[in-house]
């Protein structure tokens, strides 16, 4: 039968990768927002440079 200490260690081992994944997801989402802002700034410049003819 599992004792409380062993169950606690198993639960911590399962949760540890989730704690490490969360900051990575946050950083990825921040990066996407930054890229979106950059594309929004570049797009009008590209439209201005488009040759119409």
mmCIF file of the N, C-alpha and C atoms, coordinates in Angstrom:
data_MODEL
# 
_entry.id   MODEL 
# 
loop_
_atom_site.group_PDB 
_atom_site.id 
_atom_site.type_symbol 
_atom_site.label_atom_id 
_atom_site.label_alt_id 
_atom_site.label_comp_id 
_atom_site.label_asym_id 
_atom_site.label_entity_id 
_atom_site.label_seq_id 
_atom_site.pdbx_PDB_ins_code 
_atom_site.Cartn_x 
_atom_site.Cartn_y 
_atom_site.Cartn_z 
_atom_site.occupancy 
_atom_site.B_iso_or_equiv 
_atom_site.pdbx_formal_charge 
_atom_site.auth_seq_id 
_atom_site.auth_comp_id 
_atom_site.auth_asym_id 
_atom_site.auth_atom_id 
_atom_site.pdbx_PDB_model_num 
ATOM 1   N N  . UNK A 1 1  ? 0.842  -1.190 0.000   1.00 0.00 ? 1  UNK A N  1 
ATOM 2   C CA . UNK A 1 1  ? 0.000  0.000  0.000   1.00 0.00 ? 1  UNK A CA 1 
ATOM 3   C C  . UNK A 1 1  ? 0.884  1.249  0.000   1.00 0.00 ? 1  UNK A C  1 
ATOM 4   N N  . UNK A 1 2  ? 0.477  2.268  -0.735  1.00 0.00 ? 2  UNK A N  1 
ATOM 5   C CA . UNK A 1 2  ? 1.247  3.503  -0.814  1.00 0.00 ? 2  UNK A CA 1 
ATOM 6   C C  . UNK A 1 2  ? 1.051  4.332  0.452   1.00 0.00 ? 2  UNK A C  1 
ATOM 7   N N  . UNK A 1 3  ? 2.165  4.867  0.945   1.00 0.00 ? 3  UNK A N  1 
ATOM 8   C CA . UNK A 1 3  ? 2.026  5.758  2.086   1.00 0.00 ? 3  UNK A CA 1 
ATOM 9   C C  . UNK A 1 3  ? 1.924  7.205  1.603   1.00 0.00 ? 3  UNK A C  1 
ATOM 10  N N  . UNK A 1 4  ? 1.605  8.104  2.504   1.00 0.00 ? 4  UNK A N  1 
ATOM 11  C CA . UNK A 1 4  ? 1.354  9.497  2.148   1.00 0.00 ? 4  UNK A CA 1 
ATOM 12  C C  . UNK A 1 4  ? 2.584  10.152 1.530   1.00 0.00 ? 4  UNK A C  1 
ATOM 13  N N  . UNK A 1 5  ? 3.759  9.871  2.067   1.00 0.00 ? 5  UNK A N  1 
ATOM 14  C CA . UNK A 1 5  ? 4.988  10.489 1.553   1.00 0.00 ? 5  UNK A CA 1 
ATOM 15  C C  . UNK A 1 5  ? 5.240  10.068 0.105   1.00 0.00 ? 5  UNK A C  1 
ATOM 16  N N  . UNK A 1 6  ? 5.027  8.807  -0.199  1.00 0.00 ? 6  UNK A N  1 
ATOM 17  C CA . UNK A 1 6  ? 5.243  8.323  -1.567  1.00 0.00 ? 6  UNK A CA 1 
ATOM 18  C C  . UNK A 1 6  ? 4.226  8.938  -2.528  1.00 0.00 ? 6  UNK A C  1 
ATOM 19  N N  . UNK A 1 7  ? 2.977  9.020  -2.107  1.00 0.00 ? 7  UNK A N  1 
ATOM 20  C CA . UNK A 1 7  ? 1.942  9.626  -2.945  1.00 0.00 ? 7  UNK A CA 1 
ATOM 21  C C  . UNK A 1 7  ? 2.287  11.090 -3.211  1.00 0.00 ? 7  UNK A C  1 
ATOM 22  N N  . UNK A 1 8  ? 2.782  11.798 -2.201  1.00 0.00 ? 8  UNK A N  1 
ATOM 23  C CA . UNK A 1 8  ? 3.161  13.204 -2.357  1.00 0.00 ? 8  UNK A CA 1 
ATOM 24  C C  . UNK A 1 8  ? 4.289  13.345 -3.365  1.00 0.00 ? 8  UNK A C  1 
ATOM 25  N N  . UNK A 1 9  ? 5.298  12.467 -3.284  1.00 0.00 ? 9  UNK A N  1 
ATOM 26  C CA . UNK A 1 9  ? 6.417  12.534 -4.235  1.00 0.00 ? 9  UNK A CA 1 
ATOM 27  C C  . UNK A 1 9  ? 5.957  12.246 -5.662  1.00 0.00 ? 9  UNK A C  1 
ATOM 28  N N  . UNK A 1 10 ? 5.053  11.298 -5.814  1.00 0.00 ? 10 UNK A N  1 
ATOM 29  C CA . UNK A 1 10 ? 4.533  10.980 -7.146  1.00 0.00 ? 10 UNK A CA 1 
ATOM 30  C C  . UNK A 1 10 ? 3.772  12.182 -7.707  1.00 0.00 ? 10 UNK A C  1 
ATOM 31  N N  . UNK A 1 11 ? 2.942  12.799 -6.881  1.00 0.00 ? 11 UNK A N  1 
ATOM 32  C CA . UNK A 1 11 ? 2.172  13.962 -7.332  1.00 0.00 ? 11 UNK A CA 1 
ATOM 33  C C  . UNK A 1 11 ? 3.102  15.110 -7.712  1.00 0.00 ? 11 UNK A C  1 
ATOM 34  N N  . UNK A 1 12 ? 4.157  15.328 -6.939  1.00 0.00 ? 12 UNK A N  1 
ATOM 35  C CA . UNK A 1 12 ? 5.109  16.396 -7.255  1.00 0.00 ? 12 UNK A CA 1 
ATOM 36  C C  . UNK A 1 12 ? 5.842  16.097 -8.561  1.00 0.00 ? 12 UNK A C  1 
ATOM 37  N N  . UNK A 1 13 ? 6.198  14.841 -8.770  1.00 0.00 ? 13 UNK A N  1 
ATOM 38  C CA . UNK A 1 13 ? 6.904  14.461 -9.997  1.00 0.00 ? 13 UNK A CA 1 
ATOM 39  C C  . UNK A 1 13 ? 6.016  14.669 -11.227 1.00 0.00 ? 13 UNK A C  1 
ATOM 40  N N  . UNK A 1 14 ? 4.729  14.429 -11.077 1.00 0.00 ? 14 UNK A N  1 
ATOM 41  C CA . UNK A 1 14 ? 3.800  14.621 -12.194 1.00 0.00 ? 14 UNK A CA 1 
ATOM 42  C C  . UNK A 1 14 ? 3.610  16.110 -12.478 1.00 0.00 ? 14 UNK A C  1 
ATOM 43  N N  . UNK A 1 15 ? 3.534  16.924 -11.439 1.00 0.00 ? 15 UNK A N  1 
ATOM 44  C CA . UNK A 1 15 ? 3.264  18.359 -11.602 1.00 0.00 ? 15 UNK A CA 1 
ATOM 45  C C  . UNK A 1 15 ? 4.497  19.142 -12.039 1.00 0.00 ? 15 UNK A C  1 
ATOM 46  N N  . UNK A 1 16 ? 5.691  18.644 -11.781 1.00 0.00 ? 16 UNK A N  1 
ATOM 47  C CA . UNK A 1 16 ? 6.912  19.404 -12.091 1.00 0.00 ? 16 UNK A CA 1 
ATOM 48  C C  . UNK A 1 16 ? 7.020  19.786 -13.571 1.00 0.00 ? 16 UNK A C  1 
ATOM 49  N N  . UNK A 1 17 ? 6.812  18.882 -14.526 1.00 0.00 ? 17 UNK A N  1 
ATOM 50  C CA . UNK A 1 17 ? 6.898  19.298 -15.935 1.00 0.00 ? 17 UNK A CA 1 
ATOM 51  C C  . UNK A 1 17 ? 5.858  20.359 -16.292 1.00 0.00 ? 17 UNK A C  1 
ATOM 52  N N  . UNK A 1 18 ? 4.693  20.315 -15.649 1.00 0.00 ? 18 UNK A N  1 
ATOM 53  C CA . UNK A 1 18 ? 3.657  21.310 -15.927 1.00 0.00 ? 18 UNK A CA 1 
ATOM 54  C C  . UNK A 1 18 ? 4.115  22.689 -15.478 1.00 0.00 ? 18 UNK A C  1 
ATOM 55  N N  . UNK A 1 19 ? 4.805  22.769 -14.357 1.00 0.00 ? 19 UNK A N  1 
ATOM 56  C CA . UNK A 1 19 ? 5.309  24.058 -13.866 1.00 0.00 ? 19 UNK A CA 1 
ATOM 57  C C  . UNK A 1 19 ? 6.369  24.609 -14.802 1.00 0.00 ? 19 UNK A C  1 
ATOM 58  N N  . UNK A 1 20 ? 7.162  23.745 -15.401 1.00 0.00 ? 20 UNK A N  1 
ATOM 59  C CA . UNK A 1 20 ? 8.210  24.198 -16.312 1.00 0.00 ? 20 UNK A CA 1 
ATOM 60  C C  . UNK A 1 20 ? 7.622  24.608 -17.658 1.00 0.00 ? 20 UNK A C  1 
ATOM 61  N N  . UNK A 1 21 ? 6.526  23.989 -18.062 1.00 0.00 ? 21 UNK A N  1 
ATOM 62  C CA . UNK A 1 21 ? 5.913  24.271 -19.355 1.00 0.00 ? 21 UNK A CA 1 
ATOM 63  C C  . UNK A 1 21 ? 5.187  25.610 -19.335 1.00 0.00 ? 21 UNK A C  1 
ATOM 64  N N  . UNK A 1 22 ? 4.598  25.969 -18.245 1.00 0.00 ? 22 UNK A N  1 
ATOM 65  C CA . UNK A 1 22 ? 3.778  27.180 -18.155 1.00 0.00 ? 22 UNK A CA 1 
ATOM 66  C C  . UNK A 1 22 ? 4.562  28.452 -18.515 1.00 0.00 ? 22 UNK A C  1 
ATOM 67  N N  . UNK A 1 23 ? 5.740  28.694 -17.919 1.00 0.00 ? 23 UNK A N  1 
ATOM 68  C CA . UNK A 1 23 ? 6.481  29.908 -18.310 1.00 0.00 ? 23 UNK A CA 1 
ATOM 69  C C  . UNK A 1 23 ? 6.854  29.913 -19.792 1.00 0.00 ? 23 UNK A C  1 
ATOM 70  N N  . UNK A 1 24 ? 7.145  28.753 -20.339 1.00 0.00 ? 24 UNK A N  1 
ATOM 71  C CA . UNK A 1 24 ? 7.485  28.683 -21.763 1.00 0.00 ? 24 UNK A CA 1 
ATOM 72  C C  . UNK A 1 24 ? 6.284  29.087 -22.613 1.00 0.00 ? 24 UNK A C  1 
ATOM 73  N N  . UNK A 1 25 ? 5.097  28.648 -22.225 1.00 0.00 ? 25 UNK A N  1 
ATOM 74  C CA . UNK A 1 25 ? 3.894  29.032 -22.963 1.00 0.00 ? 25 UNK A CA 1 
ATOM 75  C C  . UNK A 1 25 ? 3.651  30.528 -22.853 1.00 0.00 ? 25 UNK A C  1 
ATOM 76  N N  . UNK A 1 26 ? 3.871  31.087 -21.653 1.00 0.00 ? 26 UNK A N  1 
ATOM 77  C CA . UNK A 1 26 ? 3.694  32.528 -21.466 1.00 0.00 ? 26 UNK A CA 1 
ATOM 78  C C  . UNK A 1 26 ? 4.653  33.306 -22.358 1.00 0.00 ? 26 UNK A C  1 
ATOM 79  N N  . UNK A 1 27 ? 5.905  32.860 -22.417 1.00 0.00 ? 27 UNK A N  1 
ATOM 80  C CA . UNK A 1 27 ? 6.890  33.541 -23.261 1.00 0.00 ? 27 UNK A CA 1 
ATOM 81  C C  . UNK A 1 27 ? 6.507  33.447 -24.736 1.00 0.00 ? 27 UNK A C  1 
ATOM 82  N N  . UNK A 1 28 ? 6.013  32.289 -25.142 1.00 0.00 ? 28 UNK A N  1 
ATOM 83  C CA . UNK A 1 28 ? 5.619  32.111 -26.540 1.00 0.00 ? 28 UNK A CA 1 
ATOM 84  C C  . UNK A 1 28 ? 4.464  33.042 -26.894 1.00 0.00 ? 28 UNK A C  1 
ATOM 85  N N  . UNK A 1 29 ? 3.505  33.173 -25.980 1.00 0.00 ? 29 UNK A N  1 
ATOM 86  C CA . UNK A 1 29 ? 2.370  34.054 -26.251 1.00 0.00 ? 29 UNK A CA 1 
ATOM 87  C C  . UNK A 1 29 ? 2.818  35.512 -26.315 1.00 0.00 ? 29 UNK A C  1 
ATOM 88  N N  . UNK A 1 30 ? 3.756  35.904 -25.452 1.00 0.00 ? 30 UNK A N  1 
ATOM 89  C CA . UNK A 1 30 ? 4.276  37.271 -25.494 1.00 0.00 ? 30 UNK A CA 1 
ATOM 90  C C  . UNK A 1 30 ? 5.015  37.506 -26.804 1.00 0.00 ? 30 UNK A C  1 
ATOM 91  N N  . UNK A 1 31 ? 5.753  36.504 -27.250 1.00 0.00 ? 31 UNK A N  1 
ATOM 92  C CA . UNK A 1 31 ? 6.473  36.618 -28.512 1.00 0.00 ? 31 UNK A CA 1 
ATOM 93  C C  . UNK A 1 31 ? 5.521  36.785 -29.676 1.00 0.00 ? 31 UNK A C  1 
ATOM 94  N N  . UNK A 1 32 ? 4.408  36.050 -29.654 1.00 0.00 ? 32 UNK A N  1 
ATOM 95  C CA . UNK A 1 32 ? 3.423  36.171 -30.729 1.00 0.00 ? 32 UNK A CA 1 
ATOM 96  C C  . UNK A 1 32 ? 2.828  37.570 -30.752 1.00 0.00 ? 32 UNK A C  1 
ATOM 97  N N  . UNK A 1 33 ? 2.567  38.138 -29.583 1.00 0.00 ? 33 UNK A N  1 
ATOM 98  C CA . UNK A 1 33 ? 2.018  39.492 -29.528 1.00 0.00 ? 33 UNK A CA 1 
ATOM 99  C C  . UNK A 1 33 ? 3.029  40.484 -30.098 1.00 0.00 ? 33 UNK A C  1 
ATOM 100 N N  . UNK A 1 34 ? 4.308  40.282 -29.786 1.00 0.00 ? 34 UNK A N  1 
ATOM 101 C CA . UNK A 1 34 ? 5.345  41.172 -30.305 1.00 0.00 ? 34 UNK A CA 1 
ATOM 102 C C  . UNK A 1 34 ? 5.470  41.082 -31.811 1.00 0.00 ? 34 UNK A C  1 
ATOM 103 N N  . UNK A 1 35 ? 5.372  39.875 -32.343 1.00 0.00 ? 35 UNK A N  1 
ATOM 104 C CA . UNK A 1 35 ? 5.449  39.688 -33.796 1.00 0.00 ? 35 UNK A CA 1 
ATOM 105 C C  . UNK A 1 35 ? 4.237  40.334 -34.464 1.00 0.00 ? 35 UNK A C  1 
ATOM 106 N N  . UNK A 1 36 ? 3.078  40.179 -33.870 1.00 0.00 ? 36 UNK A N  1 
ATOM 107 C CA . UNK A 1 36 ? 1.872  40.794 -34.428 1.00 0.00 ? 36 UNK A CA 1 
ATOM 108 C C  . UNK A 1 36 ? 1.993  42.304 -34.489 1.00 0.00 ? 36 UNK A C  1 
ATOM 109 N N  . UNK A 1 37 ? 2.553  42.910 -33.450 1.00 0.00 ? 37 UNK A N  1 
ATOM 110 C CA . UNK A 1 37 ? 2.737  44.361 -33.438 1.00 0.00 ? 37 UNK A CA 1 
ATOM 111 C C  . UNK A 1 37 ? 3.736  44.778 -34.512 1.00 0.00 ? 37 UNK A C  1 
ATOM 112 N N  . UNK A 1 38 ? 4.780  43.979 -34.688 1.00 0.00 ? 38 UNK A N  1 
ATOM 113 C CA . UNK A 1 38 ? 5.798  44.298 -35.695 1.00 0.00 ? 38 UNK A CA 1 
ATOM 114 C C  . UNK A 1 38 ? 5.198  44.220 -37.100 1.00 0.00 ? 38 UNK A C  1 
ATOM 115 N N  . UNK A 1 39 ? 4.435  43.170 -37.356 1.00 0.00 ? 39 UNK A N  1 
ATOM 116 C CA . UNK A 1 39 ? 3.807  43.012 -38.672 1.00 0.00 ? 39 UNK A CA 1 
ATOM 117 C C  . UNK A 1 39 ? 2.834  44.165 -38.916 1.00 0.00 ? 39 UNK A C  1 
ATOM 118 N N  . UNK A 1 40 ? 2.107  44.562 -37.885 1.00 0.00 ? 40 UNK A N  1 
ATOM 119 C CA . UNK A 1 40 ? 1.176  45.680 -38.019 1.00 0.00 ? 40 UNK A CA 1 
ATOM 120 C C  . UNK A 1 40 ? 1.893  46.973 -38.367 1.00 0.00 ? 40 UNK A C  1 
ATOM 121 N N  . UNK A 1 41 ? 3.117  47.146 -37.872 1.00 0.00 ? 41 UNK A N  1 
ATOM 122 C CA . UNK A 1 41 ? 3.879  48.357 -38.162 1.00 0.00 ? 41 UNK A CA 1 
ATOM 123 C C  . UNK A 1 41 ? 4.501  48.305 -39.556 1.00 0.00 ? 41 UNK A C  1 
ATOM 124 N N  . UNK A 1 42 ? 4.901  47.119 -40.000 1.00 0.00 ? 42 UNK A N  1 
ATOM 125 C CA . UNK A 1 42 ? 5.573  46.981 -41.294 1.00 0.00 ? 42 UNK A CA 1 
ATOM 126 C C  . UNK A 1 42 ? 4.570  47.004 -42.446 1.00 0.00 ? 42 UNK A C  1 
ATOM 127 N N  . UNK A 1 43 ? 3.399  46.471 -42.252 1.00 0.00 ? 43 UNK A N  1 
ATOM 128 C CA . UNK A 1 43 ? 2.411  46.326 -43.328 1.00 0.00 ? 43 UNK A CA 1 
ATOM 129 C C  . UNK A 1 43 ? 2.084  47.653 -44.017 1.00 0.00 ? 43 UNK A C  1 
ATOM 130 N N  . UNK A 1 44 ? 1.779  48.741 -43.309 1.00 0.00 ? 44 UNK A N  1 
ATOM 131 C CA . UNK A 1 44 ? 1.493  49.997 -44.013 1.00 0.00 ? 44 UNK A CA 1 
ATOM 132 C C  . UNK A 1 44 ? 2.675  50.467 -44.865 1.00 0.00 ? 44 UNK A C  1 
ATOM 133 N N  . UNK A 1 45 ? 3.889  50.241 -44.391 1.00 0.00 ? 45 UNK A N  1 
ATOM 134 C CA . UNK A 1 45 ? 5.083  50.626 -45.148 1.00 0.00 ? 45 UNK A CA 1 
ATOM 135 C C  . UNK A 1 45 ? 5.162  49.816 -46.438 1.00 0.00 ? 45 UNK A C  1 
ATOM 136 N N  . UNK A 1 46 ? 4.856  48.534 -46.375 1.00 0.00 ? 46 UNK A N  1 
ATOM 137 C CA . UNK A 1 46 ? 4.869  47.698 -47.576 1.00 0.00 ? 46 UNK A CA 1 
ATOM 138 C C  . UNK A 1 46 ? 3.796  48.157 -48.558 1.00 0.00 ? 46 UNK A C  1 
ATOM 139 N N  . UNK A 1 47 ? 2.626  48.502 -48.041 1.00 0.00 ? 47 UNK A N  1 
ATOM 140 C CA . UNK A 1 47 ? 1.548  48.972 -48.913 1.00 0.00 ? 47 UNK A CA 1 
ATOM 141 C C  . UNK A 1 47 ? 1.954  50.262 -49.627 1.00 0.00 ? 47 UNK A C  1 
ATOM 142 N N  . UNK A 1 48 ? 2.659  51.121 -48.944 1.00 0.00 ? 48 UNK A N  1 
ATOM 143 C CA . UNK A 1 48 ? 3.089  52.394 -49.513 1.00 0.00 ? 48 UNK A CA 1 
ATOM 144 C C  . UNK A 1 48 ? 4.088  52.166 -50.640 1.00 0.00 ? 48 UNK A C  1 
ATOM 145 N N  . UNK A 1 49 ? 4.908  51.102 -50.494 1.00 0.00 ? 49 UNK A N  1 
ATOM 146 C CA . UNK A 1 49 ? 5.953  50.839 -51.476 1.00 0.00 ? 49 UNK A CA 1 
ATOM 147 C C  . UNK A 1 49 ? 5.471  50.007 -52.667 1.00 0.00 ? 49 UNK A C  1 
ATOM 148 N N  . UNK A 1 50 ? 4.245  49.513 -52.599 1.00 0.00 ? 50 UNK A N  1 
ATOM 149 C CA . UNK A 1 50 ? 3.718  48.674 -53.673 1.00 0.00 ? 50 UNK A CA 1 
ATOM 150 C C  . UNK A 1 50 ? 3.594  49.480 -54.964 1.00 0.00 ? 50 UNK A C  1 
ATOM 151 N N  . UNK A 1 51 ? 4.095  48.895 -56.035 1.00 0.00 ? 51 UNK A N  1 
ATOM 152 C CA . UNK A 1 51 ? 4.020  49.549 -57.345 1.00 0.00 ? 51 UNK A CA 1 
ATOM 153 C C  . UNK A 1 51 ? 2.677  49.204 -57.960 1.00 0.00 ? 51 UNK A C  1 
ATOM 154 N N  . UNK A 1 52 ? 1.935  50.209 -58.310 1.00 0.00 ? 52 UNK A N  1 
ATOM 155 C CA . UNK A 1 52 ? 0.623  49.974 -58.916 1.00 0.00 ? 52 UNK A CA 1 
ATOM 156 C C  . UNK A 1 52 ? 0.736  50.258 -60.411 1.00 0.00 ? 52 UNK A C  1 
ATOM 157 N N  . UNK A 1 53 ? 0.211  49.348 -61.192 1.00 0.00 ? 53 UNK A N  1 
ATOM 158 C CA . UNK A 1 53 ? 0.347  49.621 -62.608 1.00 0.00 ? 53 UNK A CA 1 
ATOM 159 C C  . UNK A 1 53 ? -0.387 48.716 -63.491 1.00 0.00 ? 53 UNK A C  1 
# 
